[in-house]
Amino acid sequence: MARYKLATTSTCNVVTSMMRLVALLTVFGSATLAAADPLWPEAPHIAAKSWALIDAHSNQLLFADNADKELPPASLTKLMTLYLAFEALENKQLRMNERLPVSKKAWKIGGSTMFLDPRMRPRVDELLHGIATYSGNDACIVIAEYLAGSEEAFAERMNRKAKELGMTHSHFVNATGWPAAGHYSSAHDMALLGAAIWRDFPEHYKMFAEREYTFDGRTQPNRNRLLWIMPEADGLKTGHTQEAGYCLVGSAKKGNTRLVSAVFGTSSDAARANQSKILLSYGLRQFTSVRPAIRHLRREIEVWHGQQNTLFLEPASPVWISVPKGLENKVNFRLIYDSPVSAPIEKGQKIGTIEGVLQINGKQRVIATMPMVAVRAVKEASWLGRQWDELRLWWRKQ
């Protein structure tokens, strides 16, 4: 099969609407490569064992260091517990005003808690706030046991969802992040999870910005100091154990750009907030999120053995990309697909990919790769039509 590349230059148009769906992006590059790339800003120095910064619209990895290193995530784990709880609310498996039982296991768990006991029947909304703000281990177990029957069964759901979200360096054993063998994640994976929560559950995301919450007469502050030291920040979650160090998944928005950071293994509570602020602030200064107009992404290709001779392709999902500021007009898009393309073709069938390429003075960098799909079906031609196309293909090869 021949490999075709079709290039077109386009200007990316920024829009202000927030999109829930996002294109599946394969991003090339790392902090080390970025530092040597004249088309990409130099990565900042972040004092952490591992860290990552992504664009929340597109999942593009902007900067990273040891971002796929598998480490204990501590209470960052609770982001996945919350994701599944939010999903259960959408699926009507949970209701905000529903009251859930508290087991002895939830009551006896240590660490950060809401001080639940088996006599209580807290509402779902109270439990969610208790996880997001208090980092309540007991609340996580209550949710996990109600949704899956046991924390162990809930962990299996967590792992399935992690695969769906592209978290390839994560494995969960429990719903809390309590230290356990085989329980790990990575900075890149946790950044992807934070971005997914923002995209998929915008109506619930706002709870991550709460600075305190009161339950059963006790008011506890949010453990995320980033909310106090960075005006643009509005989430997401802290984590800490002796082995993991101090961790934080943060999110901040400026204009149309939202970035999500993850830092693992900083030295203190203050350090995880300060290092996250450095990373997010630097990213917001350097990058802008843009959405290319569909006319710059749509492509027409030849079709063989079909009732139609041509077919338009479009991206499988709405597309956002993150571009260094000032270079928004330097992005080209090129289609890559295997030719010849033969009927029958189903509507929505994946055919090739389109690359976003940053190109200046003969130098280029692929910043994103997005799947393309058929915008309509093409039925197979008659026997005579198929034979005619076979003859045309033979003649073309001569």
N, C-alpha and C positions, 0 to 999 in steps of 0.2 A: 504493500500500500504506500502511496505517496503521502508525505507529510506536508501540509499546506500551512503557510503563514500569510495572513493578510493584514497589513498595517494601515492604520488610519490615525491621523492626529486630531485631537479634540480638546476643547476647553471644558474643564470640569465646573459645573454650576453648583454652588452651595445652596441648599435649601434649609429651611428652619424647622421643618416637621421632624419629629422623632419617630423612627421606624422600628416596629417590633420585630419584623423578620430581617434577617441579615444574610448576605451572600456568604457561602462557604469559601473561605479564603485560605490559600496556601501561601505563606509568606516566607520569603527567603532572606537570610541575613541574620547576623547576631551582633552583639555589642562590639566584639572584636573586629568583625568585618566593617561595621558601621563607622568605626573610628578611622579606618583607612580609606573610606569611600568618599570621594569629593562631592558626590551627589547627596550625601546623607549627613546630618549633623553628628558631631562627635558625641559619644555616650558620656553621661555624667559619671562621676565617681560616687558610688553608693556603698556605705559601710554595712554590709550584710553578707551572710553566707551565700545567698542566692536572691535574685530579684528579677522582675519583669515589668514592663510597661506596655500596655496594649491600647489600641483605639477601641472603645466600646461599641461603636457602630459596626465596625468591620472585622474585629478580632485581629487586626494586623498587629504583629509583634514589632514594636518600634525600637526598643532597647532591651537588652537582657544580659545577665551574667549568671552562669550555672542554672539557667531557668528550668531545665528539665531534671535537675538533681532531685532524687526522691528523698524527702525529709519528713520528719514528723510534723504534721500541720497544726497540732494542738487544737485550740477552739475554732480555728478557721474551718474545721470540719463542719461546724454548725451552719455554715452557709449552704451546704448540701442538704442538711436537715430542713432548713427553711425553704429551700427550693422545692423539695418534695411536698412540704406542707402547703406552700402556695399553689402548687399544681393540684393538690387534693381539694383545695378550696374551689379552684376553677372547675374541677370535675364533679363537684357536689358531694365528694366523699367526706368533707368537713364543712361546718358552718361556723362563722365567727362567734356566734352566741352560744354554741354548743358547749356543754360542760363535760369534762373528761375526768375519769378516775385517776387517782395517784397511787401507784403501786409501792410496795415496800422497797423495791429496788430503786425507784426514783427518789424515795424519801431518804434512803441511806447513802446515796451518792455524795461524794465530797466535792471539793473545789467550789467554783462559783455556782450559786444556787438562788432560787426564788424563795427558799425556805418552805417548800411545799411539804405537806404531810398527808397520810392516807385519809384524814377526816375531810380534807378539802376536795372540792370539785371545781377547779379553775376553768374559766372560759377559754376557748381557743385563742381569741384575740389577746387575752392576758398572757397566755403561754408564748405566743409569737413575739410580743413585745419583750417578754422576759428573756427570750433567747437573743434577740437582736440587741437589746440594751444591757441587760444584766449578764449575758452569756450563761444563762441558767442551765446547768447540766441536768437538773431534775426535770425541767420543762422539756428538754430534748427527749428524755426517756419516756415521758408521758405521751408525747406526740408519736414517737416511734412505735411504742407498744399498741397504741390505739389504731394506727394505720396498718401495721403489719403483723400484729400479734405478739411480736417479740423484737427486741433490739437487734438480735442476730438476723432475723428475716428482713428487718428494715435496712440493715447494712447491705444485704444483697440487692435491694432496690437502689440504694445509693450507688453501688458499683455499676449497675445497668445504666443508670442515668449518666454517670460519668462517661461511659463509652459513647452514649448518644451525643454528649456535649463536646466530644473530642478531647477529653481529659485522659491522655494516654499514659500518664505517669502517676496515677492515683489508684489507691486501693483502700477501702474503708472496712473497718472491723466493728466500729460502733458509731453511734450518732452524736457523740460529744467531743471526740478528739482525745479522750482519756488514753494515756500511753498504753500501747498494746503492740505486740509483735505483728508485723504485716500491715500495720496501719500507716500509710504514707501518702504524700502528695508532692506537688512541685509548685514553684512560684508561677510558672506559666499556666499550669492547670487551674490554680486558684484565681488568677486574673481572669481566665476564661469564664470561670464560674461566677465571679462577681459581675462581669459584663452581661452574662446570660440572665442573671436575676434582674438587672436593670432593664434589659430589653423585653423580657418575657412577662414581667410582673410589675409594670410601672406604678400600678395602683397600690402595691404593697411596699415598693422600694422606699417610700418616704419615711418609713419607720426607722431606717438606718441613720437618719439625721437627728433623731431625738437625743437630746443631751442628758435626759434623765427620765425615769419612769417610776411610778408609785404603785405598789401592789401590797395589799394586806397591811396598809399603814406604814410600809417601809419605802422610802425613796432612795434609789440607788442611781449613781451617775453612769453614763455611758463610758465604757473603758477606752473608747477611741478618742485620744487627745487631739487627733488631726482635726476634729470638728471645732476645736477652740483656736487652733493656730493657723488655719488656712480657710479664708472666707469662701473659696470656691468648692471646698470639700463638703460632701453630704453622705458619706458612708465609707466603709461598710463594716468590717469586723476585725477584732484583735484576737490574738492567740498567744498563749505562753505556757510552756512547761520547762523544766530544767534542761531536758534534752533538746527541745526545739528552740530554746531561746525566745526572744520577743519577736512576734510576727504581726503583720498587718496587711490586710487587703483594703486599699483606699480607692476612692473615686472622687473625681472633681470635674467640673464643667465650666467652660468659658465660651460664650457665644454658642456656636453650633458644634463645638468640639467637646467630647467627653472621653476622658482617659481613665483607665483602671490600672492601679499598680499593685504589686505584691512584693513584700520584702520578708524574707525568712532569716531568722537567726541574728537579729541585732542584739545589742548589749544591754538595753534597758527599755523601760516603757517610754521614756522621753525620746530615746534614740529611734525607736520604730516610727514614732510620729514625725520626728524631724527628718529622717531619711526618706520617708514617704512624701513629705512636703517638698523636699528637694527634687525628687524624681517627678512628681506630678507637675510642679511649677515649671520645671525645665521643659517637660513635654508640651505643656500648654503654650510656652513661649516659642517652641520650635515648629509645632505642627498645627495643621488645620484639617478638619474632616470635611470632605466634599462628596457630593453625590453626582456622578456623571449623568448627563441627560441621556435618555434611552436611545435617542437618535445616534449618539456616538458609540453605542454598544451593539446595536442591531446589525446583523450581517446577513447577506444573501449568498447562498451557495448553490452549486449545481447538484441536481438529483438525477440518478440514472435508474432505468427500469421502472419508472413511475408514471402515473397519469399526469403529473406536473413535472416540469423540467428544473424548477428552482424552488428554494425553500428559505424562509427567513428564520434565523436563530436569534434568541435573546437570552440574557442571563437567567439562571434558574430562580433567583431571588433578587429583591431590590439591592442595589450595589452602593456601598460607601467605600471610600478609600481615604487613607490619611497621607497627606503630602507635606513636605517641608514648606513652611510659609514662604511665599514669593515664587514658588515653582508650580503653582496650580495649573498654569497654562502650558507646562512642559511635559504633560502626561500623554502618551500615545497608547492606543489599544490595538492589539493584534490578535486575530483569530488563528487558532491552531487546531487542525482536525485532520483525520485520516481520509484520504480520497482514493477511489471514488466512494461516494455515499449512495447506497442503493435502497430503493423502496422494497418492501413496505416500511413506512416510518410512522410511529405513533406520535400524537400530540404530547409534548412534554418529554419526549425521548432525549436523553443526553447525547449531544453530538459535539465533541471537542470542548475546548476551553478558550477563554479570552484572557490575555495577559495585560495588566496595566504596567506600562514601562515608562520610567522617568528617563528622559533623554535630553542631554545638553552637550553641545560641542562634540558630537561623535561618541560620547560616553553614555552608557545606559545602565539602568538597574531595574530589574523586575521587582515590583513592589507588591503585586497581588496576582493570583490566578483564580479565575472564577468559571464554574461550569456553565456551558451553554446548552439550551434545549430548543427543540423544534416548536414553533409557534402554532403549527397545525399538522394534521396527519396527511400523509401522501400514500395513496393506495397503489398497489402494484399495477403495472401496465398489462395490456393483453400480451399473448404469446408473441404476436408479430412485433409489438412495440418493444418488448424485451430483446428480441433478436436484433432489431434495428440498432438499439443502444449498444449491444455487444459488438456489432460491426463498427459503430462509431468509436467505441473505446479501442478496438483493435487498430483502427486507422490512426487514432491519436498517438498510439505508442510507436508507430512506425517512424 
